[in-house]
Amino acid sequence: MTIKVNKQDWNALSATEQNEISSIIGAHFTGETIEATDDGTAIADVGGFCTMICNAAEAAATALCSRLTNPTAKQVCVVAAQAAGDLCRSKC
């Protein structure tokens, strides 16, 4: 699946920052990739153990996002982690 992030913010990041964010999201949400776009938001769904796993993955990814030094990169990474968490929960 694809996690959509704001194209303008994404394009403002260096290739290294983009790769770092992609790695963080990919490591915590298996098979997810980042796509820079002007639209699209995942919808969260609630449900038991699966939701807890998705929440934990989102929290872990968000924590790693804090390691980024560029404020815009941090923001894009956190938004991507939240979108990945929402997408994960929607599959529960």
Secondary structure in CASP SS format (residue, H / E / C, confidence):
PFRMAT SS
TARGET T0000
AUTHOR 0000-0000-0000
METHOD secondary structure of the structure
MODEL  1
M C 1.00
T E 1.00
I E 1.00
K E 1.00
V E 1.00
N E 1.00
K H 1.00
Q H 1.00
D H 1.00
W H 1.00
N H 1.00
A C 1.00
L C 1.00
S C 1.00
A H 1.00
T H 1.00
E H 1.00
Q H 1.00
N H 1.00
E H 1.00
I H 1.00
S H 1.00
S H 1.00
I H 1.00
I H 1.00
G H 1.00
A H 1.00
H H 1.00
F C 1.00
T C 1.00
G C 1.00
E C 1.00
T E 1.00
I E 1.00
E E 1.00
A E 1.00
T E 1.00
D C 1.00
D C 1.00
G C 1.00
T C 1.00
A C 1.00
I C 1.00
A C 1.00
D C 1.00
V C 1.00
G C 1.00
G H 1.00
F H 1.00
C H 1.00
T H 1.00
M H 1.00
I H 1.00
C H 1.00
N H 1.00
A H 1.00
A H 1.00
E H 1.00
A H 1.00
A H 1.00
A H 1.00
T H 1.00
A H 1.00
L H 1.00
C H 1.00
S C 1.00
R C 1.00
L C 1.00
T C 1.00
N C 1.00
P H 1.00
T H 1.00
A H 1.00
K H 1.00
Q H 1.00
V H 1.00
C H 1.00
V H 1.00
V H 1.00
A H 1.00
A H 1.00
Q H 1.00
A H 1.00
A H 1.00
G H 1.00
D H 1.00
L H 1.00
C H 1.00
R H 1.00
S H 1.00
K C 1.00
C C 1.00
END
